[in-house]
Amino acid sequence: MKFVDEFRDAELGRALAGEILAGVEPGRHYKLMEVCGGHTHSIYKYAIDDLLPENVELVHGPGCPVCVIPMGRVDDGIALARQEGVIFTCFGDMLRVPGSDGSFLDAKAQGADIRMVYSPLDALRMAKANPEREVIFFAIGFETTAPSTALTLMRAKAEGVENFSVMCNHVTIVPPLRALLDSPDLRLDGFIGPGHVCTVVGARPFEFIPADYGKPLVVSGFEPLDVLQSVHMILTQLAEDRREVENQYTRVVPYEGNLKALEVLGRVFELRPHFEWRGLGFISQSALKLSAAYADFDAEERFSVPGVRVADPKACQCGEVLKGVIKPWECKVFGTACTPERPIGTCMVSPEGACAAYYNYGRFSQEREAV
Amino acid sequence: MSSCHHTSGCITCGDEAVAMEVLKTDEERGLALCADERGRRETVEIALVDAAEGDTLMVHAATAIARVDGAPA
C-alpha cells in the first residue's frame, strides 16, 4: 500500500542503520526515549534495536494509554458496570486490565453486561438500539483518541440520545513528560515524539523540551524506516549541538496539528485539576473531563461512583518501566507471575505496553544472544 | 478490523492510526467507506479532515485524524 510499503524497505533500513553507526561518537552512551507505546511495539516487532549501535539505548516512555490507568479507575468502572440496567462498553485491551478485585472480563464473567467496542461510535449505536438500557462508554486514550469520543458526544447531543454517557479517562501527554523530565533519577539525551498525538495537537506543544530542558525531540512515524530516520535525526542534532523539535512524520503531521480536531476537543472537554497516573502518581492538569455543555453525558455525574484510590500491587514495577528507569525484563515478576495471559501490571496488558511488547518479540533476540 | 490479541494488538488502545484509502464519501453524513492495506473495509468518520476518493487517511477509532499528503519525510 502507498505510504506503507516504502517505509518497510529492508535495504533502505540497513543503509540508515549504517549511517547511524557512522555518526555516533565511540565511547558516548546515547539514551533516547520513545514516548509512544506504538513506537515501543514497532521497535520490538521489527527488532529495530538490533539495528542500532550498542551505545544507542532506547527506553520506553509513558505513552501507552492502557498502561497509565490506575487500579482505582478500573474499580470505579466495574462499579458502574454492575449497576442495574447498564451496558458497559470499552476497548478490548482495557477488558483485561486488573483492578483491585479483578478485571472487566472477570466482572463480565460474574454477570455484568460488559461489551467490547472498536470505537465510541459503536457504543452510541448500541445506546440507540437499546433505548431501555443505560449505555456507558469507558473512554481512554491520549489526544489521538479524544477527538473520536468528542465527535461521538456531539452526535449524541445532536440526536438527543439520552441513555448514553461517558466515563472519561482521556489523558494528555505533555504534563507526564514534564514530570518525567523533572525526575532526578532519569537521564535522557532525546525523545522520539508521539506521531499520532502530534497529528492532533501538532509539534508546537513539545517546544518546551528543547527550550526548557535542552533535549531534542523528533516527531516520528511508526514504520521501521520512520523510527530509524528519527533516531538518525536526533543523533544528528546532538552531533551538531542543536536542540530542536523536528518533524520526521511530515507526510501526516502538520506542525500546527489538526485545527478542526482541536476545536472539537475545546468544545467537548476541559482539563481536570489533577489525575492519577499508574506508577507516576497525581499529575496536575493531565487529563480531560466533559465540559459543562456536555455534563449531562458524564457518567460520573449521572451515576454514583466510589472514587476510591487503590495502591499499585507491590510486586509490580510498571511505574519504573513507564519512567524508563528499568527495562521490562528487570521487573521481578516479568514473564513469571506476570504474562500477557495473566497480567499483574498494565504494561503487560496492552501490546503497546513495554512489557507485553518485549514479552512477545524482544525476549527472542535476548534468548539468541544467550545461546 | 478490530483485534485485541496480545500479539496482534488492539490498535485503538495502542494509540495507533492506520493508513486507509478512501473508496467513497458520504458528505451529508460526514462518513467515508475506506479500505486498509489488506483490503478490509470500514466506515470512517471524516468530520476532521478534507477527504476525497483515492486519498489516504490516518484512521484511529473509526475516525480520520489526518490525510496523508505524500510530502517527503
Interface residues (C-beta under 8 A of the other chain):
Chain A: M1 K2 F3 V4 C36 G37 G38 H41 G63 C64 P65 V66 F91 G92 D93 M94 L95 M116 Y118 S119 P120 L121 D122 I140 G141 F142 T144 T145 P147 S148 L151 P194 H196 V197 T199 V200 G221 F222 D226 Q229 Q248 Y249 T250 R251 V252 V253 P254 N258 K260 A261 V264 P340 E341 V349 S350 P351 E352 A356 N360
Chain B: M1 S2 S3 C4 H5 H6 T7 S8 G9 C10 T12 C13 G14 D15 E16 A17 A19 E21 D36 E37 E45 A47 L48 V49 T56 M58 H60 A61 A62 T63 I65 A66 V68 D69 G70 A71 P72 A73
